[in-house]
């Protein structure tokens, strides 16, 4: 077996596709998940299966890089076990949506074992395999520089969008689709704010379409074709976006979105973004209102909430 330096723990929607995208760039992986079926599927595609964390580590060649893509409730336990198995100079990447303030604590603890820690906020959802991932990175520069082959393989690449007018010469990291944002915690902080903005954008689309749906009951009723309006806005409109594309696709498949829940979940990043706004003294009206609207969604049955659920399903595979 050729030397393999990269391991993935957590083969859900994101983790499995990260492994697949790396494979497309000839970077092999040793994989592990609680689900034997998930491991079996990736092994059938060419990855090296492992039965547990000690087995995964034993199959990697030093210096090892182990990316964990597990629920936030499992991060500490996973890192604690890995810290007893890895060697000095190895690196742990937390690519999930962890709380940024926890990252510096984890980095300090791992440093006592000589193990590097990198936090990566990963955006791209279930479409990252084909589109690439936007990677927001925190940690030590010299450690991150050694990860360049992995980061470039996962990112969308310079040609994924037109270069901004005025930018010339050698493209920067950000133009590839990844960026060293600062010290430990910076990657997850940037991803946290990214997700807060995402909440606001999604809420604006959902609320606007809900007004169209309710217009039939106005004094001068209109019979708006909401799917057609979203198709219109995708072409030349200043609000055209990937989120609008996903909304249009959902409405094409189901104009009333009745199979989607009107109860919209929120993840930790939305709450943490509002907490950061409070801590920094920055008014965040849109981000806060978007978060509160998700709280309110759990007690009603509004079309706007089904639009939000549809978008979350399309970009991230979320059930609600």
SVG drawing of the C-alpha trace seen along z (x, -y; Angstrom):
<svg xmlns="http://www.w3.org/2000/svg" viewBox="-60 -49 67 52">
<polyline fill="none" stroke="black" stroke-width="0.4" points="0.0,0.0 1.3,-3.5 1.9,-5.9 -1.2,-7.7 -1.0,-10.7 -4.6,-11.8 -7.4,-10.4 -11.1,-11.4 -13.2,-10.8 -16.9,-11.3 -18.4,-10.2 -21.7,-12.2 -22.8,-14.5 -19.7,-16.7 -17.0,-14.3 -17.6,-11.6 -17.6,-14.2 -14.4,-15.8 -12.8,-12.3 -14.2,-11.9 -13.0,-15.3 -9.5,-14.6 -9.5,-11.3 -10.3,-13.2 -7.0,-15.0 -5.1,-11.8 -5.0,-12.3 -5.9,-9.0 -7.6,-8.7 -8.0,-6.3 -11.6,-6.6 -13.6,-5.9 -17.3,-6.4 -19.6,-5.0 -21.6,-3.6 -20.0,-0.5 -22.1,-1.1 -20.5,-4.5 -17.1,-3.0 -17.9,-0.2 -19.2,-2.7 -16.0,-4.8 -13.8,-1.7 -15.7,-0.5 -14.7,-3.8 -11.0,-3.3 -10.5,-4.7 -8.8,-2.6 -11.3,-1.4 -10.5,-1.4 -12.4,0.2 -11.7,-2.4 -9.4,-5.3 -6.4,-3.3 -6.7,-1.3 -7.1,-4.6 -3.9,-6.1 -1.9,-2.9 -2.7,-2.9 -1.4,-6.5 2.2,-7.4 3.7,-10.3 3.4,-13.2 -0.3,-12.4 -3.2,-14.8 -6.6,-13.7 -9.7,-15.7 -12.6,-15.3 -16.1,-16.0 -18.3,-15.0 -21.1,-16.6 -20.0,-19.3 -21.0,-17.1 -18.4,-14.5 -15.4,-16.8 -13.8,-16.8 -14.0,-13.1 -12.6,-12.5 -9.7,-14.9 -8.9,-13.4 -8.7,-9.9 -6.6,-11.1 -4.2,-13.0 -3.2,-9.6 -2.6,-8.0 -0.9,-10.6 2.7,-11.6 4.6,-14.9 4.3,-16.8 0.9,-15.3 -2.1,-17.6 -5.7,-17.5 -8.2,-19.5 -11.6,-20.3 -13.7,-21.0 -17.1,-21.1 -19.0,-24.0 -17.4,-24.2 -17.5,-27.2 -14.5,-29.4 -13.7,-30.0 -13.1,-26.3 -10.4,-26.2 -7.7,-28.0 -8.2,-25.7 -8.0,-22.6 -4.8,-23.9 -3.1,-24.6 -3.9,-21.1 -2.7,-19.4 0.5,-21.5 1.5,-19.7 1.7,-16.5 3.4,-18.2 0.3,-17.9 -0.8,-20.7 -4.4,-21.9 -6.2,-23.7 -9.8,-24.9 -11.5,-25.1 -14.9,-26.5 -16.2,-24.6 -18.9,-25.9 -20.2,-24.2 -22.8,-21.7 -23.7,-18.7 -22.6,-20.4 -19.0,-20.8 -17.9,-17.6 -18.5,-19.3 -18.4,-23.0 -15.5,-22.9 -15.5,-24.1 -14.9,-27.6 -12.4,-27.0 -12.0,-29.5 -8.9,-28.6 -7.5,-29.3 -4.1,-28.2 -0.4,-28.6 0.9,-29.8 3.7,-27.2 1.3,-24.3 -1.3,-25.6 1.3,-26.1 2.0,-22.3 -1.7,-21.6 -1.6,-23.5 -2.1,-20.4 -5.2,-19.4 -6.6,-23.0 -6.1,-23.6 -7.7,-20.2 -10.8,-21.0 -11.3,-24.6 -13.2,-25.7 -10.1,-27.3 -9.3,-30.6 -11.3,-30.0 -14.5,-29.2 -15.5,-33.0 -14.2,-35.9 -11.4,-37.8 -12.4,-41.1 -11.5,-44.1 -8.2,-45.5 -6.8,-42.2 -3.8,-41.2 -0.7,-39.1 -0.4,-35.8 -3.8,-34.9 -4.1,-35.1 -5.3,-32.2 -8.8,-33.7 -9.1,-33.6 -8.6,-29.9 -11.3,-29.6 -9.4,-29.2 -7.9,-31.7 -5.8,-31.6 -8.0,-34.0 -5.8,-34.2 -4.8,-32.3 -6.7,-29.4 -10.4,-30.1 -10.3,-32.6 -11.5,-30.0 -14.6,-29.1 -15.2,-32.7 -15.4,-33.7 -17.6,-30.7 -19.9,-31.7 -20.4,-35.1 -20.8,-33.6 -23.6,-31.4 -25.2,-34.4 -25.2,-36.3 -26.7,-33.1 -29.5,-33.2 -30.3,-36.8 -30.2,-36.2 -32.4,-33.1 -34.9,-34.9 -35.2,-37.8 -35.9,-35.5 -38.5,-33.5 -40.3,-36.6 -40.5,-38.1 -42.0,-35.0 -44.4,-34.7 -45.8,-38.2 -46.4,-37.0 -48.3,-33.9 -50.4,-36.1 -51.2,-38.7 -54.3,-36.7 -55.9,-37.9 -55.2,-41.6 -57.8,-44.2 -56.7,-44.0 -55.6,-40.3 -52.9,-39.1 -52.4,-35.6 -48.6,-35.6 -46.8,-32.6 -44.1,-32.3 -42.0,-29.6 -41.9,-31.8 -40.9,-34.9 -37.9,-33.0 -37.0,-31.9 -37.2,-35.6 -35.0,-36.8 -32.3,-34.3 -31.7,-36.2 -30.1,-39.6 -31.6,-40.5 -29.4,-42.1 -30.5,-39.4 -29.6,-36.4 -27.7,-34.0 -27.1,-30.3 -29.7,-30.4 -32.2,-31.8 -31.2,-29.0 -31.9,-26.4 -35.2,-28.0 -36.3,-28.0 -35.4,-24.4 -37.4,-23.5 -40.5,-25.4 -40.1,-23.8 -40.4,-20.4 -43.1,-21.4 -44.8,-24.8 -46.4,-24.7 -43.4,-23.0 -45.8,-20.9 -43.3,-18.2 -41.0,-20.6 -41.4,-21.3 -42.5,-24.8 -40.4,-24.4 -36.9,-25.7 -33.9,-24.5 -31.1,-26.7 -27.5,-25.6 -25.1,-27.0 -23.4,-29.4 -26.4,-31.6 -26.7,-32.0 -22.9,-32.5 -22.9,-35.2 -25.5,-37.2 -23.5,-36.7 -20.4,-38.0 -22.4,-41.0 -23.4,-41.7 -19.9,-41.2 -18.4,-43.5 -21.2,-46.1 -22.1,-45.9 -25.8,-46.2 -26.8,-43.1 -30.5,-43.7 -30.8,-41.4 -28.8,-38.5 -30.7,-38.7 -34.1,-38.9 -33.3,-36.0 -32.4,-33.9 -35.5,-34.8 -37.7,-34.0 -36.4,-30.5 -37.4,-30.3 -40.8,-31.6 -41.2,-29.0 -41.7,-26.2 -45.1,-27.4 -46.7,-28.2 -47.2,-26.9 -46.1,-29.7 -45.1,-29.4 -41.9,-31.5 -40.7,-28.7 -41.3,-26.0 -39.2,-28.1 -36.4,-28.2 -36.6,-24.5 -36.5,-23.9 -33.3,-26.0 -31.6,-24.2 -32.5,-20.8 -31.1,-21.8 -27.7,-23.2 -27.1,-21.1 -29.3,-18.1 -31.0,-19.2 -34.3,-17.5 -35.8,-20.6"/>
</svg>
